[in-house]
Amino acid sequence: KREMIPTFLPFPQVVGEHGMAHFSDKSKSKGKDYCIFFNSQWARLPQDLNKASRLQIYDLTSSVLCSPSEVPEGGFPNRIPMVLRGNCTFYEKVRLAQINGAKGLLIVSKDRLTPPAGNKTQYEEIDIPVALLSYSDMLDISKTFGKVQLVAMYAPNEPVLDYNMVIIFLMAVGTVAIGGYWAGSRDSKKRYMKHKRDDGTEKQDEETVDVTPIMICVFVVMCCSMLVLLYFFYDRLVIWVIAIFCVASSVGLHSCLWPFVKRLPFCKCRIPENNLPYLHKRPQIRMLLLSAFCIGVSITWMVFRNEDQWAWVLQDALGIAFCLYMLKTVRLPTFKACTLLLSVLFVYDVFFVFITPLFTKSGESIMVEVAAGPSDSSTHEKLPMVLKVPRLNFSPLALCDRPFSLLGFGDILVPGLLVAYCHRFDILTQSSRIYFVACTIAYGIGLLITFVALALMQMGQPALLYLVPCTLLTSLTVALWRRELPQFWTGSGFPAIALAPINCTQTAPPQTGGPSTKSESNATEPAAQSEHSPQHPTQETPPAEEDEDKHKSN
């Protein structure tokens, strides 16, 4: 399986490979494939089932095969013994099997499947394949085929890339482009806003969170802490993460659908007056119906989240809605803040992928354990913070792991915040959205580079390793080319919306007729000029809103 989330990059100490063990009865009338984990340094397996030798299994699962006394009389001539894991090294087991005539060795493991390791001398001495089989598969084999079993072990080639990568690419680039465009357009609309809206829900929908360097540091510390806590207390915390995802995704879905629902010509009436919490402002009926729908979708996913055939569609829809909501709400005010956030998360990613394997017993990174889910997890739950698409190319190796390709939300949100900043700067400088288009294209190129690395290395890739340099360097290059780097770096012309909302509260005392309007215009003119850098012309109030101001003054 290949994954592209920043929390999944295998870094094993011993190279292990997935293969297939094809079991059948003596008549060969029926057969079934089971996943095995083997080390090709002991012996290689054929790639085609037709070229693999079908040998009889010698069931020795009551033994661990660690001493000669456990070898049955006559040994294992032209057979493959199946023994339990434990009490001695892989080398001791396979050596006993080989000197007693075995043509291979299957080791049944109740723990997670790990590569059967040895050293160079041991590899040279052994020339029969050795593989690990899960205990649950062994029970199914005994139940299905009885005592007389034939097995053929092989390692089929897996397709370099799967067609589901196209779907993942479109979802990721589309989310980043739409989210960045929406964030910039929404920010531009705020600059023309002259009065507060009476509808409390609409006012809440317009809230924006400006990210500061301190918030970035706190966020990274929280990410590190949460990752470590999930590593040690996965089963206790994963349910809470699922619950948080349900709440956050339903809010995001509501935020994405509300602009469309409020254009509908029906259900505009409001509920009667009441003193109930959250309902005392008398929201519209259609808003309540939309809220019920969003909560229902989230609960449906939570109940059926393990239905692999279709639950991934709901998870992706909720995930995209959540990402769009975050891109619209979270606002990086400067390119300096963008660089800090992306750089720190880049280092965070590299540390937890490449450094932590040096400290873990399994030799795998903490991110591997958390993203893929521990094999010894009692809940067998998976973190939902990913977009997932099932594999479209058929391969027998799909049995060996979840048949999904994954892309983490971080690979969308982190570069997406930079894309949103670029669009806001485009609107400010009236640059025909060159920053936005260039950064979006750079994100797509970075994702394609991730796919290429995936194909070349045949292992999961941390997408931020490629996305961060592509987006940051492209944005920086455009700013240098346009000679706007000082303004782009400091975010010239971006006021802190949360602290200084644009409105007409500071006006001259009311007078009669036209003088009042003139005083109000003079009072707001300096503030409007201070919002823009001197290098670029200021944006004037649209005629429609000027008429509205005159109407209010009169």
C-alpha positions as CSV (number, residue, x, y, z in Angstrom):
1,K,0.0,0.0,0.0
2,R,1.2,3.5,-0.7
3,E,0.3,6.5,1.3
4,M,1.1,10.2,0.9
5,I,0.2,11.6,4.3
6,P,2.9,13.4,6.3
7,T,2.3,10.9,9.1
8,F,3.2,7.8,7.2
9,L,6.6,7.0,5.9
10,P,7.9,3.6,6.6
11,F,11.6,3.6,7.9
12,P,12.2,-0.1,8.8
13,Q,15.5,-1.4,10.0
14,V,15.1,-4.6,8.0
15,V,13.7,-4.7,4.5
16,G,10.4,-6.7,4.4
17,E,8.1,-7.5,1.5
18,H,4.5,-8.5,1.2
19,G,3.8,-11.7,-0.7
20,M,1.0,-14.2,-1.1
21,A,0.5,-17.8,0.1
22,H,-2.0,-19.6,-2.1
23,F,-3.6,-22.4,-0.1
24,S,-5.7,-25.2,-1.7
25,D,-6.9,-28.7,-0.9
26,K,-5.4,-31.8,-2.3
27,S,-7.7,-31.9,-5.3
28,K,-6.8,-28.2,-6.1
29,S,-10.4,-27.6,-6.8
30,K,-10.5,-24.5,-4.7
31,G,-7.9,-22.1,-3.5
32,K,-7.5,-18.9,-1.5
33,D,-4.8,-16.3,-1.2
34,Y,-3.4,-15.1,2.2
35,C,-1.0,-12.3,2.9
36,I,2.5,-13.2,4.1
37,F,5.5,-11.0,5.1
38,F,8.9,-12.3,3.9
39,N,12.5,-11.2,3.6
40,S,13.9,-11.8,0.2
41,Q,17.4,-11.9,1.6
42,W,16.7,-15.4,2.8
43,A,15.3,-16.5,-0.6
44,R,13.3,-14.9,-3.3
45,L,9.8,-15.9,-4.3
46,P,8.5,-16.2,-7.9
47,Q,6.4,-13.4,-9.2
48,D,3.8,-15.6,-10.9
49,L,1.6,-18.2,-9.1
50,N,1.9,-20.6,-12.1
51,K,5.7,-20.7,-11.6
52,A,5.5,-21.4,-7.8
53,S,5.8,-24.9,-6.5
54,R,2.7,-26.3,-4.7
55,L,3.9,-28.1,-1.6
56,Q,2.2,-29.9,1.2
57,I,1.9,-28.1,4.6
58,Y,3.2,-29.9,7.7
59,D,1.1,-28.5,10.5
60,L,3.3,-28.0,13.5
61,T,1.5,-25.1,15.0
62,S,1.6,-26.8,18.4
63,S,5.4,-26.2,18.4
64,V,7.8,-23.2,18.0
65,L,10.5,-25.4,16.3
66,C,13.4,-24.1,18.4
67,S,15.2,-27.4,19.2
68,P,15.9,-30.7,17.4
69,S,13.5,-32.5,19.8
70,E,10.6,-30.7,18.2
71,V,11.4,-32.0,14.7
72,P,9.1,-35.0,13.9
73,E,10.6,-38.3,12.9
74,G,11.5,-38.3,9.2
75,G,11.7,-34.4,9.1
76,F,9.9,-32.4,6.5
77,P,10.9,-33.8,3.1
78,N,9.6,-31.6,0.3
79,R,7.1,-30.0,2.7
80,I,6.7,-26.6,4.2
81,P,6.3,-26.7,8.0
82,M,4.0,-24.2,9.7
83,V,5.1,-23.3,13.2
84,L,4.4,-20.8,15.9
85,R,6.5,-17.7,16.4
86,G,8.6,-17.2,19.6
87,N,11.3,-18.6,22.0
88,C,14.1,-18.4,19.5
89,T,15.4,-16.4,16.4
90,F,14.1,-16.7,12.9
91,Y,17.5,-18.2,11.9
92,E,17.2,-21.0,14.4
93,K,13.8,-22.0,13.1
94,V,14.6,-21.9,9.4
95,R,18.0,-23.7,9.9
96,L,16.2,-26.6,11.7
97,A,13.6,-26.7,8.9
98,Q,16.2,-26.6,6.1
99,I,18.5,-29.4,7.5
100,N,15.4,-31.6,7.9
101,G,14.4,-31.3,4.3
102,A,11.9,-28.5,4.3
103,K,11.4,-26.4,1.1
104,G,10.2,-23.4,3.0
105,L,8.9,-22.2,6.4
106,L,5.8,-20.5,7.5
107,I,5.8,-18.8,10.9
108,V,2.5,-18.1,12.5
109,S,2.5,-14.8,14.5
110,K,-0.1,-13.5,16.9
111,D,1.7,-10.1,17.0
112,R,2.1,-7.7,14.1
113,L,3.9,-9.1,11.1
114,T,7.6,-8.0,11.0
115,P,10.3,-9.0,8.5
116,P,12.1,-12.2,9.5
117,A,15.5,-10.8,10.1
118,G,19.0,-12.3,10.2
119,N,22.6,-11.3,9.4
120,K,24.7,-11.6,6.2
121,T,26.2,-14.9,7.2
122,Q,22.9,-16.4,8.0
123,Y,21.4,-15.2,4.8
124,E,24.1,-16.9,2.8
125,E,23.6,-20.2,4.7
126,I,19.8,-20.4,4.1
127,D,18.3,-21.0,0.7
128,I,14.7,-21.7,1.5
129,P,12.0,-19.0,1.8
130,V,10.7,-18.0,5.2
131,A,7.6,-15.9,5.7
132,L,5.2,-14.8,8.5
133,L,1.5,-15.6,8.5
134,S,-1.0,-14.0,10.8
135,Y,-2.7,-16.2,13.5
136,S,-6.2,-15.3,12.3
137,D,-5.3,-16.5,8.8
138,M,-4.0,-19.7,10.1
139,L,-7.3,-20.4,11.8
140,D,-9.2,-19.6,8.6
141,I,-6.9,-22.0,6.7
142,S,-7.5,-24.8,9.1
143,K,-11.2,-24.3,8.9
144,T,-11.4,-24.0,5.1
145,F,-9.0,-26.7,4.0
146,G,-8.8,-29.1,6.9
147,K,-5.7,-31.1,7.6
148,V,-4.4,-31.7,4.1
149,Q,-3.3,-28.4,2.7
150,L,-1.2,-27.4,-0.3
151,V,0.6,-24.0,-0.5
152,A,2.3,-22.0,-3.2
153,M,4.2,-18.9,-2.1
154,Y,4.7,-16.0,-4.6
155,A,5.3,-12.3,-4.7
156,P,3.3,-10.6,-7.5
157,N,4.4,-7.2,-8.8
158,E,2.3,-4.3,-7.7
159,P,1.3,-1.5,-10.1
160,V,3.7,1.5,-9.9
161,L,0.8,3.9,-9.6
162,D,-2.9,3.5,-9.1
163,Y,-5.6,5.4,-11.0
164,N,-7.0,6.6,-7.7
165,M,-4.1,9.0,-7.6
166,V,-6.0,11.1,-10.2
167,I,-9.0,11.4,-7.9
168,I,-6.8,12.3,-4.9
169,F,-5.0,14.9,-7.1
170,L,-8.2,16.5,-8.2
171,M,-9.7,16.6,-4.7
172,A,-6.5,18.1,-3.2
173,V,-5.8,20.7,-5.8
174,G,-9.5,21.5,-6.1
175,T,-9.9,22.0,-2.3
176,V,-6.8,24.2,-2.2
177,A,-7.9,26.3,-5.2
178,I,-11.5,26.8,-4.0
179,G,-10.5,27.4,-0.4
180,G,-7.9,29.9,-1.3
181,Y,-10.2,31.7,-3.7
182,W,-13.0,31.7,-1.2
183,A,-10.8,33.1,1.5
184,G,-9.5,35.9,-0.6
185,S,-12.9,36.9,-2.0
186,R,-14.4,36.9,1.5
187,D,-11.6,39.0,2.8
188,S,-12.1,41.5,0.0
189,K,-15.8,41.7,0.8
190,K,-15.0,42.5,4.5
191,R,-13.2,45.6,3.4
192,Y,-16.4,47.1,1.9
193,M,-18.5,46.3,4.9
194,K,-19.9,49.5,6.4
195,H,-22.3,48.2,9.1
196,K,-22.9,45.2,11.3
197,R,-25.5,42.8,10.2
198,D,-28.5,42.0,12.4
199,D,-28.4,38.3,11.7
200,G,-26.2,36.8,14.4
201,T,-25.5,33.7,12.4
202,E,-24.2,35.6,9.4
203,K,-22.0,37.7,11.7
204,Q,-20.6,34.5,13.2
205,D,-19.9,33.1,9.7
206,E,-17.7,36.2,9.0
207,E,-15.4,35.7,12.0
208,T,-11.7,35.3,11.0
209,V,-8.8,34.1,13.1
210,D,-5.5,35.9,12.4
211,V,-2.5,33.6,13.1
212,T,0.4,35.0,15.1
213,P,3.9,33.6,15.6
214,I,3.0,32.7,19.1
215,M,-0.1,30.8,17.9
216,I,2.1,28.9,15.4
217,C,4.6,27.9,18.2
218,V,1.7,26.8,20.4
219,F,0.1,24.9,17.6
220,V,3.3,23.0,16.8
221,V,3.8,22.1,20.5
222,M,0.2,20.8,20.6
223,C,0.8,18.7,17.5
224,C,3.9,17.2,18.9
225,S,2.2,16.5,22.2
226,M,-0.9,15.0,20.6
227,L,1.2,12.8,18.4
228,V,3.2,11.4,21.3
229,L,0.1,10.9,23.4
230,L,-1.6,9.0,20.5
231,Y,1.5,6.8,20.2
232,F,1.3,5.7,23.8
233,F,-2.5,5.9,24.4
234,Y,-3.9,5.3,21.0
235,D,-6.9,3.2,21.9
236,R,-8.0,5.7,24.6
237,L,-7.6,8.8,22.4
238,V,-8.7,7.7,18.9
239,I,-12.4,7.7,19.9
240,W,-12.1,11.3,21.0
241,V,-10.4,12.2,17.8
242,I,-13.2,10.6,15.8
243,A,-15.8,12.5,17.9
244,I,-13.9,15.8,17.3
245,F,-13.8,15.1,13.6
246,C,-17.6,14.6,13.6
247,V,-18.3,17.9,15.2
248,A,-15.7,19.9,13.2
249,S,-16.7,18.4,9.9
250,S,-20.4,19.0,10.5
251,V,-19.6,22.7,11.2
252,G,-17.5,22.8,8.1
253,L,-20.2,21.2,5.9
254,H,-22.8,23.7,7.3
255,S,-20.4,26.6,6.4
256,C,-19.9,25.4,2.9
257,L,-23.6,24.7,2.1
258,W,-25.1,27.8,3.8
259,P,-24.2,30.2,0.9
260,F,-26.2,28.0,-1.4
261,V,-29.1,27.3,0.9
262,K,-29.7,31.0,1.7
263,R,-30.3,31.6,-2.0
264,L,-33.3,29.3,-1.9
265,P,-36.6,31.1,-2.1
266,F,-38.4,29.0,0.6
267,C,-38.2,28.3,4.3
268,K,-37.3,31.9,5.1
269,C,-39.6,32.2,8.0
270,R,-38.1,32.2,11.5
271,I,-39.0,30.1,14.5
272,P,-41.3,31.7,17.2
273,E,-39.8,33.7,20.1
274,N,-38.3,31.6,22.8
275,N,-35.6,31.5,25.5
276,L,-33.9,28.3,24.4
277,P,-30.1,28.2,24.1
278,Y,-28.9,28.9,20.6
279,L,-32.5,29.5,19.4
280,H,-33.4,32.7,21.2
281,K,-32.2,34.7,18.1
282,R,-35.0,33.0,16.1
283,P,-32.9,31.5,13.2
284,Q,-34.6,30.7,9.9
285,I,-36.2,27.3,9.4
286,R,-33.9,26.5,6.5
287,M,-30.9,27.1,8.7
288,L,-32.2,24.5,11.2
289,L,-32.9,22.1,8.5
290,L,-29.4,22.5,7.1
291,S,-27.9,22.0,10.6
292,A,-29.9,18.8,11.0
293,F,-28.8,17.6,7.6
294,C,-25.1,18.3,8.4
295,I,-25.3,16.6,11.8
296,G,-27.1,13.6,10.2
297,V,-24.3,13.2,7.6
298,S,-21.7,13.3,10.3
299,I,-23.5,10.8,12.5
300,T,-24.1,8.5,9.5
301,W,-20.4,8.4,8.8
302,M,-19.5,7.8,12.5
303,V,-21.9,4.8,12.6
304,F,-20.8,3.2,9.3
305,R,-17.2,4.5,9.2
306,N,-15.8,0.9,8.9
307,E,-17.8,0.1,5.8
308,D,-15.0,0.2,3.3
309,Q,-17.2,0.0,0.2
310,W,-18.8,3.4,0.6
311,A,-18.0,5.1,3.9
312,W,-14.9,6.7,2.4
313,V,-17.2,8.9,0.2
314,L,-18.7,10.5,3.3
315,Q,-15.3,10.8,5.0
316,D,-13.9,12.6,1.9
317,A,-16.9,14.9,1.6
318,L,-16.7,15.8,5.3
319,G,-13.0,16.2,5.1
320,I,-13.1,18.5,2.1
321,A,-15.8,20.6,3.8
322,F,-13.7,20.8,7.0
323,C,-10.6,21.9,5.0
324,L,-12.6,24.6,3.1
325,Y,-13.9,25.9,6.4
326,M,-10.5,26.1,7.9
327,L,-9.0,27.8,4.9
328,K,-11.8,30.4,5.0
329,T,-11.5,31.0,8.7
330,V,-7.8,30.8,9.6
331,R,-5.9,33.8,8.2
332,L,-2.2,34.1,7.8
333,P,-1.7,37.9,7.7
334,T,1.9,38.0,6.3
335,F,4.2,35.9,4.1
336,K,6.5,36.0,7.1
337,A,3.9,34.0,9.1
338,C,3.3,31.7,6.1
339,T,7.1,30.9,5.9
340,L,7.3,30.4,9.6
341,L,4.3,28.0,9.7
342,L,5.3,25.9,6.7
343,S,9.0,25.8,7.7
344,V,8.3,24.7,11.3
345,L,5.9,22.0,10.1
346,F,8.4,20.9,7.6
347,V,11.0,20.3,10.3
348,Y,8.3,18.7,12.5
349,D,7.5,16.3,9.7
350,V,11.1,15.4,9.1
351,F,11.9,14.8,12.8
352,F,8.9,12.5,13.4
353,V,9.5,10.6,10.2
354,F,13.3,10.2,10.1
355,I,14.6,10.7,13.7
356,T,12.0,8.9,15.8
357,P,12.7,5.5,14.4
358,L,16.0,5.6,16.2
359,F,14.1,5.6,19.5
360,T,11.3,3.2,18.9
361,K,11.5,-0.6,19.5
362,S,9.9,-1.5,16.2
363,G,12.3,0.7,14.2
364,E,9.4,2.6,12.7
365,S,8.6,6.2,13.2
366,I,5.9,7.4,15.6
367,M,4.0,8.8,12.7
368,V,3.8,5.4,11.1
369,E,2.3,3.9,14.2
370,V,-0.2,6.7,14.7
371,A,-1.3,7.1,11.1
372,A,-1.6,3.4,10.2
373,G,-2.9,2.5,13.6
374,P,-1.0,0.1,15.9
375,S,-1.4,-3.6,14.9
376,D,-2.0,-4.5,18.5
377,S,-4.8,-2.0,18.9
378,S,-7.8,-3.4,20.6
379,T,-10.2,-1.1,18.8
380,H,-8.7,-1.4,15.3
381,E,-9.9,2.2,14.7
382,K,-8.1,4.5,12.3
383,L,-7.7,8.3,12.5
384,P,-10.2,10.0,10.1
385,M,-8.0,13.1,9.3
386,V,-7.3,11.9,5.8
387,L,-8.8,11.8,2.3
388,K,-9.0,8.2,1.2
389,V,-9.8,6.6,-2.1
390,P,-9.9,2.8,-2.7
391,R,-7.4,1.3,-5.1
392,L,-8.7,1.0,-8.6
393,N,-6.0,-1.3,-10.0
394,F,-6.6,-4.9,-9.0
395,S,-3.7,-6.6,-7.2
396,P,-3.6,-9.7,-5.0
397,L,-1.4,-7.7,-2.6
398,A,-4.5,-5.6,-1.7
399,L,-5.2,-8.4,0.9
400,C,-2.1,-7.4,2.8
401,D,-3.3,-4.0,3.9
402,R,-6.1,-1.5,3.5
403,P,-6.8,-1.1,-0.2
404,F,-6.8,2.7,0.1
405,S,-4.5,5.5,-0.9
406,L,-4.5,8.3,1.7
407,L,-3.7,12.1,1.8
408,G,-3.6,13.8,5.1
409,F,-5.5,17.0,5.8
410,G,-2.2,18.7,6.7
411,D,-1.1,18.3,3.1
412,I,-4.1,20.4,2.1
413,L,-4.4,22.9,4.9
414,V,-0.8,24.0,5.4
415,P,0.0,24.9,1.7
416,G,-3.7,26.0,1.3
417,L,-3.2,28.8,3.9
418,L,-0.3,30.2,1.7
419,V,-2.5,30.0,-1.4
420,A,-5.3,31.9,0.5
421,Y,-2.7,34.6,1.5
422,C,-1.6,34.9,-2.1
423,H,-5.1,35.5,-3.3
424,R,-5.7,38.2,-0.7
425,F,-2.5,39.9,-1.8
426,D,-3.6,39.7,-5.4
427,I,-6.8,41.5,-4.6
428,L,-4.9,44.2,-2.7
429,T,-2.4,44.9,-5.5
430,Q,-4.8,44.3,-8.3
431,S,-2.4,41.8,-9.9
432,S,-4.8,39.7,-11.9
433,R,-4.4,36.9,-9.3
434,I,-0.9,36.0,-10.5
435,Y,0.2,35.0,-7.0
436,F,-2.8,32.8,-6.5
437,V,-2.5,31.1,-9.8
438,A,1.2,30.5,-9.5
439,C,1.0,29.1,-6.0
440,T,-1.9,26.8,-6.9
441,I,0.0,25.5,-9.9
442,A,3.1,25.0,-7.7
443,Y,0.9,23.0,-5.2
444,G,-0.2,20.8,-8.1
445,I,3.4,20.3,-9.3
446,G,4.5,19.5,-5.7
447,L,1.8,16.8,-5.5
448,L,2.9,15.4,-8.8
449,I,6.5,15.2,-7.6
450,T,5.1,13.3,-4.6
451,F,3.5,10.8,-6.9
452,V,6.8,10.4,-8.8
453,A,8.7,9.8,-5.6
454,L,6.1,7.3,-4.6
455,A,6.6,5.4,-7.8
456,L,10.4,5.5,-7.7
457,M,10.9,4.7,-4.0
458,Q,7.9,2.3,-3.7
459,M,7.2,3.5,-0.2
460,G,4.9,6.1,1.5
461,Q,5.9,9.7,1.0
462,P,5.6,12.7,3.4
463,A,3.9,15.1,0.9
464,L,5.0,18.3,2.8
465,L,8.6,17.4,2.0
466,Y,7.7,18.4,-1.6
467,L,4.8,20.7,-1.2
468,V,6.5,23.2,1.1
469,P,9.5,24.0,-1.1
470,C,7.4,24.2,-4.2
471,T,4.8,26.6,-2.9
472,L,7.1,28.8,-0.8
473,L,9.8,29.2,-3.5
474,T,7.2,29.9,-6.2
475,S,5.5,32.6,-4.2
476,L,8.9,34.1,-3.3
477,T,10.0,34.1,-7.0
478,V,6.8,35.9,-8.1
479,A,7.3,38.5,-5.5
480,L,10.9,39.1,-6.5
481,W,10.0,39.2,-10.2
482,R,7.3,41.8,-9.5
483,R,9.6,43.7,-7.1
484,E,7.0,43.5,-4.3
485,L,8.9,41.4,-1.8
486,P,8.9,44.0,1.0
487,Q,5.1,44.4,0.7
488,F,4.6,40.6,0.2
489,W,6.7,39.7,3.2
490,T,5.1,42.1,5.7
491,G,1.6,41.9,4.2
492,S,1.3,45.6,3.6
493,G,-2.3,46.8,3.5
494,F,-3.7,43.9,5.5
495,P,-5.3,45.3,8.7
496,A,-6.0,42.9,11.5
497,I,-9.7,42.4,10.8
498,A,-10.5,41.1,14.2
499,L,-9.0,44.2,15.9
500,A,-10.0,46.9,13.5
501,P,-13.1,46.0,11.6
502,I,-14.0,48.3,8.7
503,N,-17.2,50.2,9.6
504,C,-18.5,53.7,10.0
505,T,-18.7,54.0,13.7
506,Q,-16.3,57.0,13.9
507,T,-18.4,59.7,12.3
508,A,-19.0,63.4,13.0
509,P,-21.9,64.5,15.1
510,P,-25.2,64.3,13.2
511,Q,-26.1,67.5,11.3
512,T,-28.7,68.3,8.7
513,G,-28.8,67.1,5.1
514,G,-25.6,66.9,3.0
515,P,-23.1,68.2,5.6
516,S,-23.6,65.0,7.6
517,T,-22.7,62.9,4.6
518,K,-19.7,65.0,3.8
519,S,-18.4,64.8,7.4
520,E,-18.8,61.1,7.4
521,S,-16.9,60.8,4.2
522,N,-14.1,63.0,5.4
523,A,-13.8,61.0,8.7
524,T,-13.5,57.7,7.0
525,E,-11.1,58.8,4.2
526,P,-7.8,58.7,6.2
527,A,-8.7,55.3,7.6
528,A,-9.3,54.0,4.1
529,Q,-6.0,55.4,2.9
530,S,-4.0,53.9,5.8
531,E,-5.2,50.4,4.9
532,H,-3.2,50.4,1.6
533,S,0.4,50.6,0.9
534,P,1.6,53.9,-0.8
535,Q,2.8,51.9,-3.8
536,H,-0.7,50.9,-4.9
537,P,-3.9,52.9,-5.5
538,T,-6.6,52.7,-2.9
539,Q,-9.9,50.9,-3.6
540,E,-12.9,53.1,-3.5
541,T,-16.3,52.2,-2.0
542,P,-18.7,50.8,-4.6
543,P,-21.4,53.1,-5.8
544,A,-24.1,50.8,-4.3
545,E,-22.8,51.2,-0.8
546,E,-22.3,55.0,-1.3
547,D,-26.0,55.3,-2.0
548,E,-26.8,53.2,1.0
549,D,-24.7,55.5,3.2
550,K,-26.5,58.6,1.8
551,H,-29.8,56.9,2.5
552,K,-28.8,56.2,6.1
553,S,-27.6,59.8,6.7
554,N,-30.7,61.3,5.2
